[in-house]
């Protein structure tokens, strides 16, 4: 039997609904986190440096005494901890940070100036220290990262799918009268609840603007 136009709309919307609402493989913020390789790559790009230089910086920082370098060491440790986090309550960073870097020394402006001064003393800067933290995090805890290889492409693809699903919802709302319907709760004034019955599920037709999403949720 040939599908109705309404059924075709629902059949196109349903897999998009599934894809956009399905739980990810990790079950935590790693589902929206860059992979270890992409995380490090982005951190290096932000710092306008390369891995070889940051590996050399890693060796220098590893030998620094705490005396005279406490702000730098605290900064790197805190950035690494959040790079390795996988849950929001732990302050997870889904991609390398570039702004509000004083947050990593307790929002203390004087302490962040200390980070800058101490970094300059070894020929570095805060964004290179972020890249160092990313290097250490991805090396020491690769399991803490996700599977996104390109942040912009990933989210552009999601937005495209959301836009297509929204357009389908609108068309479902405009064509709901073509769906199989029945009436319930018929009152003395002749008013009744209009129900859409479709492939074994029943949902109220009103409000039509939300019918597509409710129907997909019921069929999921």
N, C-alpha and C positions, 0 to 999 in steps of 0.2 A: 504494500500500500504506500502510495506517495505521501511523504510527510507534508503537513500543513506549513505555511510560512511561519506561524507561531512556534511550531515544534522545531523548525530549522533555527530560529533565533535562540531558543533555549538550548539546543544541542551545540550551538557555537559558543554560548555563554558558559555552559557548565564546565568544560575543561579549563577555561580561563579562571573561573571561580576556584576550582580545585587547586590549580597551580599557585594562585595568589594567596590562598588560605591554608595550604597544606603545611603541617609542621616541618621544620627543617631536619636534617640528619643528626644535628648535634643536640638540639633541644635547649640551647642557651644562646648567648649573644654571638657565638661563633658562626651561627647561621647567617649573620649579617656582617661578618668580619672578613677582612682581607686574608688571603693565604699568607703563610710565612714569607714566601718568596716575594709576593707582591707588597707586603707590608714593609719589608726591608728596602725593596726597590723604590717605593714611594718616599720613604724617609731619606734615602740617599739623594733622591731628586730634589726634595725640599731643601736639603742642605747644600745642594750644588756640589756634591762630592762623589767619591766612588768607594767601593767596598775596600779596596786596598788601603786607602788612606784611613778609613775608620778602623780597620783591623790594626793598623799601626797605632792609632789613637787608643784603642782598647789596651794595648800593651803598656802605653805610657800611663794611662789612668789607673791600671791595676797596680802600679808601683808607687802611686802617690801616697804620701802620708796623710792621715786625717787632719793633722795639725796644719792649718793654712789652706786646707782644701775641703772643709766640711760642707760648704754650700754646694760645690760642684758634685761631690760624692752623694750628697742627699738628693740632689736634683736627678742624677742619673738613676739612682736606685728607685726613686718614686716613679719616674717615667717608665722604667723597665717593669715595675710591678703592675702598672696599669696596662701596659702593652700585653702582659701575660694574663690579665684578668679575663674572665669569660662571662661575668654576670654584672648587671648594672650596679648592684649594691657594692661591688668592689671597684667601681669607677672605670669599667672597661673602656678602652679606646679602640674603636673599630678600625681606625686608620691612624697613622702617625700624626701627632699633634703639631700644630704650627703657630697657634695663638694662645694668649693667656698663660704663658709659660711660667709666670710667677706663682701660679696655682701649685706647682710642684715643690715649692718651698713655703707652703702655708700662706700664700697670698701676701708674703712679706716682701715689700719692695726693696728694702735694704738687703735682704738675703738674696734676692734675685740679682741685684747689682753685684753682690759677692760672687754669684755664679758667673756673671759676665767677666769680672776681673780675673777670677781663678782660671776660667777657660782661656782668656787672652794670654795668660802667663804661660800656657803650654801651646800657644798658637792655634787655638780653637775658638768655638763660639757655641751658643746654646742650641742652635739647630743641628750642629755636628754632634753635640751631646745627645740630642734626641735620636739621631741616627745610630750612635753608639748603643744607646739603650735598646733600640730596635734590633741591632746586631746581636746583642747579648740575649734578648728575649727569644728571638727566632732560633738562635743556636741552642739555648738551654731548655726551652720549652716549646718546641715546634708543635706539640699537640694542642697548644692554647690558641691556635689560629684556625681560620675558616677555610673556605674554598673559593673566594672571590678573587679573580685574577686582575680585573680592571674595574675599579669602583665606578667610574663614570659610565662605562658601557653597561655594567650590571644594572645600575639604577635607571639608565635611559630605557633599557629593555623592560624593566618593571613598569615604568611610567607609561610606556607605549601599550602594554597589556592592560593596565588600569584604564587607560583612555578608551581602548577598544571595548572593554567590558562595560564601562559607563555608557558608551554609545549603544550597546546591545540592550542594556537595561532600559534606556530611553525608548528604543523601538518596541521592546516588550510592553512597556507602559502604554505606548500608542496603539498597540495591536491586541490588547488584552481581551477585547470582545471576540476575537477569533479563537480564543482558547475554549476548551470544553468547560462549561460552567453549570452550576446548579444553585438553587436557592435554599436558604435555611432561615430559621427563626422568623417566619413570616408573621407579621403582626396584624392587628385588626385594621390598621391604617393602610395595609397593603405593602408596607416596607418590608424588605427582607435583606438578609445577609447574603451577598453574592460570593460564591466560592469557586475557585478554579480547581478543577480536578484533573490532574495530569500525571500519567504514568504511576499511579498508585499513591500519590500524595495529594493532600487537599490543603489549600491555603486561601485566606480571604483575598479577594481581588483588590480591596481598598487597603491602603492608598495605592493606586496604580504605579506611582513613581518608585515604590519600593517592592513591587511585585516580583521583578526579575531576581533581585537579590534573595528575597524570601523563598522563591521557588527553587533557586539553585541550592540554598542552604537545606531545604527540605529534601532535595534529591541527592544531596552529597552523601 
